[in-house]
């Protein structure tokens, strides 16, 4: 069930939600998305191109953020627009990492569309910038 | 050799069709931690008003990137993929992607900009269904880092 516009107000905070990410998560994401770049799976390769370790797909992080938004809306099909910049990488050591995702309602239109500003951080660093979702409420 | 700016403005031949099925949607949903039953339970999806299970909002990337591949991999485009990082991404869904869709992706090289020794390439991909109706407009900016 999608959330009703009458139950939403500008300034409402969503989360934070802490999402774990392991090497197994990235293998699953690589297979599901088709992005098999080895920097997301192979530690040795990642280091050989100057990265500190394996890093998460930026699109995995965007996907995890979309899940937080969709769960709040109550129907994933109501996420009409979703955009972001990738501002920093999520380093995923062998024992895994965590991404913290939160959002805030910034606007609410008469037609029931809400604009959310989404924040995602890893190790205290913002990994998504200007991340905005437009969702259609009931 | 830097990126070939002559590609700016070009539209690639349509890619696909890409078949979307319930198993692929369930696999993608699991990978991004999406537990909304509209991704895995056809009854729940129909109760929400969809003809079948729907894709999570960012699953369009799978078809978008396949639609971009002919450009990214074209030797004449001179894109060193080992130097590519993802800069920006946006999705505008005209409707959710649904199991049973046969998607076609048409990518346009919207712009190629050079700044600070890097190349920023913006690609717009229109995903359409078997009836040629718009499903998703995907815009991505990739950054090709300059050589040292």
Interface residues (C-beta under 8 A of the other chain):
Chain A: X1 X2 X19 X25 X28 X29 X31 X32 X33 X34 X35 X49 X58 X59 X60 X62 X63 X64 X66 X67 X69 X70 X71 X75 X76 X77 X79 X80 X81 X82 X83 X84 X85 X86
Chain B: X24 X27 X28 X30 X31 X32 X33 X34 X35 X36 X38 X39 X48 X49 X50 X54 X56 X57 X58 X59 X61 X62 X65 X66 X82 X85 X86 X87 X88 X89 X90 X91 X92 X93 X96 X139
